Amino acid sequence: MNSNINIGDFFTLQNTIESISDSDYSKTELIIEAAKAFERTTYQCVYIIDYFKQGFLYVSNNIARLCGGEAEKIKDFGYKFYIDYVPKEDLKMLVEINNKGFKLFNTLPIGERKNYTISYDFHIIRDKRKRLVNHKLTPLVLTKDGRIWLAICTISLAATNEPGNVIMKKVGASTYFQYSLYDHKWEECK
Protein backbone atom coordinates (compact mmCIF):
# COMPACT_ATOMS: atom_id res chain seq x y z
CA MET A 1 0.00 0.00 0.00
CA ASN A 2 1.41 3.38 -0.99
CA SER A 3 1.48 5.94 1.80
CA ASN A 4 3.38 8.94 3.07
CA ILE A 5 4.21 7.04 6.25
CA ASN A 6 7.77 5.74 6.57
CA ILE A 7 9.13 3.03 8.85
CA GLY A 8 11.03 5.68 10.81
CA ASP A 9 7.72 7.36 11.73
CA PHE A 10 7.03 4.47 14.11
CA PHE A 11 10.23 5.04 16.08
CA THR A 12 9.94 8.09 18.26
CA LEU A 13 12.82 9.87 19.95
CA GLN A 14 10.94 9.25 23.19
CA ASN A 15 11.99 5.61 23.01
CA THR A 16 15.39 5.88 21.33
CA ILE A 17 17.74 3.19 22.62
CA GLU A 18 21.46 3.94 22.42
CA SER A 19 22.82 0.39 22.55
CA ILE A 20 22.07 -3.21 23.44
CA SER A 21 24.99 -5.58 23.91
CA ASP A 22 25.56 -8.86 22.12
CA SER A 23 25.41 -10.44 25.57
CA ASP A 24 21.86 -9.11 26.02
CA TYR A 25 20.86 -10.44 22.59
CA SER A 26 22.23 -13.88 23.47
CA LYS A 27 19.56 -14.06 26.19
CA THR A 28 16.64 -13.41 23.81
CA GLU A 29 16.37 -17.05 22.70
CA LEU A 30 14.57 -17.91 25.95
CA ILE A 31 12.11 -15.07 25.32
CA ILE A 32 11.48 -16.34 21.78
CA GLU A 33 10.89 -19.88 23.10
CA ALA A 34 8.38 -18.49 25.61
CA ALA A 35 6.57 -16.64 22.81
CA LYS A 36 6.44 -19.85 20.76
CA ALA A 37 4.94 -21.69 23.74
CA PHE A 38 2.36 -18.94 24.19
CA GLU A 39 1.56 -19.13 20.45
CA ARG A 40 0.70 -22.82 20.83
CA THR A 41 -1.97 -21.95 23.42
CA THR A 42 -3.85 -19.31 21.45
CA TYR A 43 -5.35 -18.51 18.08
CA GLN A 44 -3.91 -15.00 18.35
CA CYS A 45 -0.95 -13.79 16.33
CA VAL A 46 2.04 -13.18 18.56
CA TYR A 47 5.12 -11.16 17.75
CA ILE A 48 7.98 -9.43 19.53
CA ILE A 49 9.12 -5.92 18.62
CA ASP A 50 12.80 -5.06 18.97
CA TYR A 51 12.93 -1.27 19.40
CA PHE A 52 16.74 -1.17 19.25
CA LYS A 53 16.99 -2.89 15.85
CA GLN A 54 13.64 -1.33 14.86
CA GLY A 55 12.11 -4.55 13.65
CA PHE A 56 10.57 -7.81 14.76
CA LEU A 57 12.53 -10.29 16.85
CA TYR A 58 9.87 -13.00 16.42
CA VAL A 59 6.65 -13.47 14.44
CA SER A 60 4.30 -16.41 15.06
CA ASN A 61 3.30 -18.78 12.29
CA ASN A 62 -0.42 -18.17 12.80
CA ILE A 63 -0.05 -14.63 11.44
CA ALA A 64 -0.33 -16.19 7.97
CA ARG A 65 -4.02 -16.99 8.58
CA LEU A 66 -4.75 -13.38 9.41
CA CYS A 67 -2.58 -11.59 6.86
CA GLY A 68 -1.89 -14.17 4.22
CA GLY A 69 1.87 -13.80 4.51
CA GLU A 70 4.48 -16.20 5.84
CA ALA A 71 5.77 -15.50 9.33
CA GLU A 72 9.43 -15.37 8.28
CA LYS A 73 8.62 -12.97 5.44
CA ILE A 74 6.66 -10.69 7.78
CA LYS A 75 9.52 -10.85 10.30
CA ASP A 76 11.91 -9.73 7.57
CA PHE A 77 9.50 -6.95 6.55
CA GLY A 78 9.49 -5.59 10.09
CA TYR A 79 7.52 -2.37 10.22
CA LYS A 80 7.15 -2.40 6.44
CA PHE A 81 4.45 -4.99 7.27
CA TYR A 82 2.23 -2.15 8.53
CA ILE A 83 2.89 0.00 5.47
CA ASP A 84 2.00 -2.92 3.17
CA TYR A 85 -1.01 -4.34 5.07
CA VAL A 86 -2.69 -1.36 6.79
CA PRO A 87 -4.86 1.25 5.01
CA LYS A 88 -3.40 4.76 4.83
CA GLU A 89 -5.95 6.35 7.20
CA ASP A 90 -5.27 3.68 9.82
CA LEU A 91 -1.49 4.06 9.36
CA LYS A 92 -1.74 7.74 10.30
CA MET A 93 -3.74 6.72 13.37
CA LEU A 94 -1.11 4.11 14.33
CA VAL A 95 1.70 6.66 14.15
CA GLU A 96 -0.30 9.06 16.34
CA ILE A 97 -1.10 6.31 18.86
CA ASN A 98 2.56 5.29 18.91
CA ASN A 99 3.80 8.83 19.59
CA LYS A 100 1.14 9.69 22.18
CA GLY A 101 1.46 6.26 23.77
CA PHE A 102 5.19 6.71 24.37
CA LYS A 103 4.61 10.21 25.76
CA LEU A 104 2.20 8.79 28.33
CA PHE A 105 4.37 5.73 28.99
CA ASN A 106 7.36 7.94 29.82
CA THR A 107 5.36 9.72 32.53
CA LEU A 108 4.76 6.43 34.38
CA PRO A 109 7.05 5.33 37.23
CA ILE A 110 9.82 3.17 35.74
CA GLY A 111 9.17 0.37 38.24
CA GLU A 112 5.53 0.10 37.07
CA ARG A 113 5.97 0.38 33.30
CA LYS A 114 6.07 -3.36 32.61
CA ASN A 115 2.61 -3.65 34.21
CA TYR A 116 0.95 -1.62 31.44
CA THR A 117 -0.63 -2.74 28.19
CA ILE A 118 -1.85 -0.57 25.33
CA SER A 119 -4.68 -1.85 23.16
CA TYR A 120 -6.21 -0.44 19.97
CA ASP A 121 -8.12 -1.50 16.85
CA PHE A 122 -7.09 -1.01 13.22
CA HIS A 123 -7.67 -2.58 9.81
CA ILE A 124 -5.46 -5.10 8.06
CA ILE A 125 -5.93 -5.65 4.34
CA ARG A 126 -5.95 -9.18 3.00
CA ASP A 127 -7.03 -10.01 -0.54
CA LYS A 128 -8.30 -6.42 -0.97
CA ARG A 129 -10.66 -6.84 2.01
CA LYS A 130 -10.31 -4.98 5.29
CA ARG A 131 -10.39 -6.85 8.59
CA LEU A 132 -10.63 -4.97 11.86
CA VAL A 133 -8.14 -6.36 14.36
CA ASN A 134 -7.30 -5.66 17.97
CA HIS A 135 -3.65 -5.12 18.80
CA LYS A 136 -2.21 -5.34 22.29
CA LEU A 137 1.36 -4.40 23.25
CA THR A 138 3.10 -4.80 26.60
CA PRO A 139 6.76 -4.34 27.50
CA LEU A 140 8.93 -7.44 27.95
CA VAL A 141 12.33 -5.89 28.63
CA LEU A 142 13.15 -2.31 29.57
CA THR A 143 16.48 -0.54 29.39
CA LYS A 144 17.99 0.77 32.65
CA ASP A 145 16.43 4.19 32.00
CA GLY A 146 12.96 2.66 31.48
CA ARG A 147 12.70 2.61 27.69
CA ILE A 148 11.13 -0.37 25.95
CA TRP A 149 13.73 -2.60 24.30
CA LEU A 150 11.46 -5.61 23.64
CA ALA A 151 7.66 -5.70 23.63
CA ILE A 152 5.32 -8.63 23.06
CA CYS A 153 2.24 -8.04 20.94
CA THR A 154 -0.89 -9.98 20.11
CA ILE A 155 -3.28 -9.48 17.22
CA SER A 156 -6.79 -10.92 17.16
CA LEU A 157 -10.09 -10.04 15.51
CA ALA A 158 -11.57 -6.90 17.05
CA ALA A 159 -14.75 -6.92 19.10
CA THR A 160 -15.62 -3.39 17.95
CA ASN A 161 -16.76 -2.05 14.57
CA GLU A 162 -14.48 0.98 14.18
CA PRO A 163 -10.73 1.59 14.36
CA GLY A 164 -9.41 3.33 17.45
CA ASN A 165 -10.64 2.25 20.88
CA VAL A 166 -7.21 3.16 22.33
CA ILE A 167 -6.75 2.13 25.96
CA MET A 168 -3.68 1.91 28.18
CA LYS A 169 -4.18 0.11 31.45
CA LYS A 170 -2.19 -1.24 34.33
CA VAL A 171 -2.87 -4.77 35.47
CA GLY A 172 -4.99 -4.75 38.64
CA ALA A 173 -5.68 -1.00 38.55
CA SER A 174 -9.19 0.45 38.93
CA THR A 175 -8.44 3.23 36.42
CA TYR A 176 -7.17 3.27 32.85
CA PHE A 177 -6.23 5.81 30.21
CA GLN A 178 -8.34 6.25 27.08
CA TYR A 179 -7.01 8.18 24.10
CA SER A 180 -9.33 10.38 22.06
CA LEU A 181 -8.46 10.47 18.38
CA TYR A 182 -10.71 13.56 18.10
CA ASP A 183 -9.23 15.59 20.98
CA HIS A 184 -5.75 14.03 20.55
CA LYS A 185 -5.26 13.54 24.27
CA TRP A 186 -5.40 10.94 27.03
CA GLU A 187 -8.15 10.89 29.65
CA GLU A 188 -7.97 8.92 32.87
CA CYS A 189 -11.15 6.84 33.36
CA LYS A 190 -12.54 4.56 36.07
One Martini backbone bead per residue (centre of mass of N, CA, C, O) as a GRO file, in nm:
protein
  190
    1MET     BB    1   0.095   0.036   0.024
    2ASN     BB    2   0.060   0.366  -0.039
    3SER     BB    3   0.251   0.610   0.154
    4ASN     BB    4   0.372   0.871   0.379
    5ILE     BB    5   0.471   0.647   0.552
    6ASN     BB    6   0.739   0.558   0.756
    7ILE     BB    7   0.921   0.361   0.951
    8GLY     BB    8   1.042   0.598   1.128
    9ASP     BB    9   0.756   0.695   1.245
   10PHE     BB   10   0.757   0.455   1.474
   11PHE     BB   11   1.031   0.600   1.588
   12THR     BB   12   1.075   0.758   1.870
   13LEU     BB   13   1.266   0.958   2.073
   14GLN     BB   14   1.124   0.851   2.341
   15ASN     BB   15   1.262   0.540   2.246
   16THR     BB   16   1.558   0.567   2.234
   17ILE     BB   17   1.830   0.340   2.175
   18GLU     BB   18   2.166   0.320   2.202
   19SER     BB   19   2.223   0.016   2.340
   20ILE     BB   20   2.288  -0.338   2.276
   21SER     BB   21   2.418  -0.621   2.364
   22ASP     BB   22   2.520  -0.931   2.277
   23SER     BB   23   2.454  -1.051   2.552
   24ASP     BB   24   2.154  -0.973   2.549
   25TYR     BB   25   2.084  -1.126   2.281
   26SER     BB   26   2.157  -1.416   2.391
   27LYS     BB   27   1.881  -1.406   2.583
   28THR     BB   28   1.632  -1.416   2.366
   29GLU     BB   29   1.566  -1.718   2.319
   30LEU     BB   30   1.381  -1.757   2.566
   31ILE     BB   31   1.168  -1.556   2.473
   32ILE     BB   32   1.097  -1.698   2.209
   33GLU     BB   33   1.010  -1.967   2.338
   34ALA     BB   34   0.777  -1.841   2.500
   35ALA     BB   35   0.619  -1.737   2.253
   36LYS     BB   36   0.578  -2.016   2.123
   37ALA     BB   37   0.416  -2.132   2.358
   38PHE     BB   38   0.191  -1.924   2.351
   39GLU     BB   39   0.101  -1.980   2.057
   40ARG     BB   40  -0.003  -2.277   2.122
   41THR     BB   41  -0.255  -2.145   2.314
   42THR     BB   42  -0.342  -1.967   2.054
   43TYR     BB   43  -0.495  -1.778   1.788
   44GLN     BB   44  -0.309  -1.564   1.813
   45CYS     BB   45  -0.098  -1.325   1.725
   46VAL     BB   46   0.262  -1.326   1.766
   47TYR     BB   47   0.497  -1.066   1.868
   48ILE     BB   48   0.831  -0.913   1.858
   49ILE     BB   49   0.969  -0.613   1.949
   50ASP     BB   50   1.262  -0.428   1.833
   51TYR     BB   51   1.370  -0.108   1.916
   52PHE     BB   52   1.669  -0.112   1.836
   53LYS     BB   53   1.636  -0.258   1.539
   54GLN     BB   54   1.356  -0.191   1.420
   55GLY     BB   55   1.184  -0.472   1.466
   56PHE     BB   56   1.150  -0.822   1.450
   57LEU     BB   57   1.220  -1.102   1.651
   58TYR     BB   58   0.915  -1.222   1.631
   59VAL     BB   59   0.689  -1.450   1.441
   60SER     BB   60   0.410  -1.607   1.408
   61ASN     BB   61   0.254  -1.848   1.213
   62ASN     BB   62  -0.058  -1.742   1.250
   63ILE     BB   63  -0.037  -1.481   1.066
   64ALA     BB   64  -0.118  -1.603   0.792
   65ARG     BB   65  -0.429  -1.619   0.840
   66LEU     BB   66  -0.464  -1.305   0.861
   67CYS     BB   67  -0.254  -1.195   0.612
   68GLY     BB   68  -0.109  -1.412   0.402
   69GLY     BB   69   0.171  -1.440   0.537
   70GLU     BB   70   0.475  -1.523   0.617
   71ALA     BB   71   0.646  -1.506   0.902
   72GLU     BB   72   0.937  -1.459   0.791
   73LYS     BB   73   0.857  -1.229   0.601
   74ILE     BB   74   0.739  -1.040   0.817
   75LYS     BB   75   0.993  -1.022   0.984
   76ASP     BB   76   1.162  -0.893   0.753
   77PHE     BB   77   0.980  -0.642   0.717
   78GLY     BB   78   0.855  -0.543   0.964
   79TYR     BB   79   0.721  -0.229   0.946
   80LYS     BB   80   0.636  -0.277   0.648
   81PHE     BB   81   0.385  -0.434   0.711
   82TYR     BB   82   0.205  -0.190   0.771
   83ILE     BB   83   0.236  -0.046   0.496
   84ASP     BB   84   0.119  -0.306   0.332
   85TYR     BB   85  -0.156  -0.385   0.542
   86VAL     BB   86  -0.240  -0.079   0.595
   87PRO     BB   87  -0.434   0.169   0.582
   88LYS     BB   88  -0.367   0.496   0.563
   89GLU     BB   89  -0.560   0.602   0.791
   90ASP     BB   90  -0.447   0.392   1.002
   91LEU     BB   91  -0.150   0.471   0.996
   92LYS     BB   92  -0.181   0.751   1.115
   93MET     BB   93  -0.300   0.648   1.378
   94LEU     BB   94  -0.057   0.470   1.467
   95VAL     BB   95   0.146   0.700   1.493
   96GLU     BB   96  -0.008   0.858   1.705
   97ILE     BB   97  -0.028   0.637   1.918
   98ASN     BB   98   0.272   0.594   1.950
   99ASN     BB   99   0.351   0.880   2.042
  100LYS     BB  100   0.140   0.912   2.277
  101GLY     BB  101   0.214   0.652   2.426
  102PHE     BB  102   0.509   0.730   2.498
  103LYS     BB  103   0.444   0.983   2.654
  104LEU     BB  104   0.287   0.840   2.876
  105PHE     BB  105   0.488   0.617   2.955
  106ASN     BB  106   0.715   0.834   3.050
  107THR     BB  107   0.530   0.915   3.315
  108LEU     BB  108   0.581   0.656   3.437
  109PRO     BB  109   0.691   0.454   3.655
  110ILE     BB  110   0.943   0.243   3.599
  111GLY     BB  111   0.846   0.004   3.799
  112GLU     BB  112   0.545  -0.004   3.627
  113ARG     BB  113   0.564  -0.037   3.308
  114LYS     BB  114   0.530  -0.361   3.279
  115ASN     BB  115   0.205  -0.331   3.370
  116TYR     BB  116   0.143  -0.232   3.082
  117THR     BB  117  -0.123  -0.187   2.832
  118ILE     BB  118  -0.186  -0.154   2.487
  119SER     BB  119  -0.494  -0.083   2.302
  120TYR     BB  120  -0.609  -0.142   1.954
  121ASP     BB  121  -0.778  -0.058   1.646
  122PHE     BB  122  -0.737  -0.206   1.311
  123HIS     BB  123  -0.662  -0.246   0.979
  124ILE     BB  124  -0.640  -0.527   0.758
  125ILE     BB  125  -0.516  -0.634   0.447
  126ARG     BB  126  -0.688  -0.895   0.255
  127ASP     BB  127  -0.768  -0.943  -0.048
  128LYS     BB  128  -0.897  -0.638  -0.050
  129ARG     BB  129  -0.974  -0.678   0.256
  130LYS     BB  130  -1.105  -0.569   0.552
  131ARG     BB  131  -0.974  -0.609   0.891
  132LEU     BB  132  -1.057  -0.596   1.220
  133VAL     BB  133  -0.817  -0.536   1.475
  134ASN     BB  134  -0.652  -0.632   1.770
  135HIS     BB  135  -0.400  -0.459   1.963
  136LYS     BB  136  -0.135  -0.570   2.178
  137LEU     BB  137   0.097  -0.406   2.417
  138THR     BB  138   0.392  -0.520   2.604
  139PRO     BB  139   0.644  -0.518   2.804
  140LEU     BB  140   0.949  -0.708   2.854
  141VAL     BB  141   1.204  -0.504   2.808
  142LEU     BB  142   1.407  -0.281   2.979
  143THR     BB  143   1.588  -0.033   3.028
  144LYS     BB  144   1.744   0.141   3.275
  145ASP     BB  145   1.564   0.411   3.176
  146GLY     BB  146   1.267   0.272   3.073
  147ARG     BB  147   1.286   0.160   2.800
  148ILE     BB  148   1.180  -0.010   2.522
  149TRP     BB  149   1.306  -0.295   2.379
  150LEU     BB  150   1.086  -0.522   2.442
  151ALA     BB  151   0.779  -0.641   2.285
  152ILE     BB  152   0.463  -0.783   2.322
  153CYS     BB  153   0.226  -0.909   2.077
  154THR     BB  154  -0.123  -0.900   1.981
  155ILE     BB  155  -0.351  -1.050   1.737
  156SER     BB  156  -0.702  -0.992   1.679
  157LEU     BB  157  -1.013  -0.985   1.655
  158ALA     BB  158  -1.241  -0.749   1.678
  159ALA     BB  159  -1.518  -0.623   1.887
  160THR     BB  160  -1.541  -0.393   1.703
  161ASN     BB  161  -1.625  -0.151   1.424
  162GLU     BB  162  -1.385   0.053   1.490
  163PRO     BB  163  -1.130   0.233   1.488
  164GLY     BB  164  -0.930   0.239   1.786
  165ASN     BB  165  -0.978   0.201   2.105
  166VAL     BB  166  -0.773   0.349   2.315
  167ILE     BB  167  -0.586   0.163   2.567
  168MET     BB  168  -0.435   0.215   2.895
  169LYS     BB  169  -0.328  -0.043   3.127
  170LYS     BB  170  -0.315  -0.165   3.453
  171VAL     BB  171  -0.267  -0.419   3.632
  172GLY     BB  172  -0.523  -0.401   3.883
  173ALA     BB  173  -0.654  -0.144   3.809
  174SER     BB  174  -0.928   0.105   3.835
  175THR     BB  175  -0.775   0.248   3.606
  176TYR     BB  176  -0.757   0.428   3.287
  177PHE     BB  177  -0.651   0.502   2.957
  178GLN     BB  178  -0.796   0.724   2.710
  179TYR     BB  179  -0.788   0.785   2.364
  180SER     BB  180  -0.845   1.071   2.164
  181LEU     BB  181  -0.875   1.123   1.816
  182TYR     BB  182  -1.012   1.414   1.841
  183ASP     BB  183  -0.840   1.552   2.093
  184HIS     BB  184  -0.548   1.432   2.133
  185LYS     BB  185  -0.597   1.273   2.422
  186TRP     BB  186  -0.576   1.183   2.749
  187GLU     BB  187  -0.793   0.986   2.972
  188GLU     BB  188  -0.896   0.929   3.287
  189CYS     BB  189  -1.050   0.623   3.396
  190LYS     BB  190  -1.292   0.393   3.567
   0.00000   0.00000   0.00000
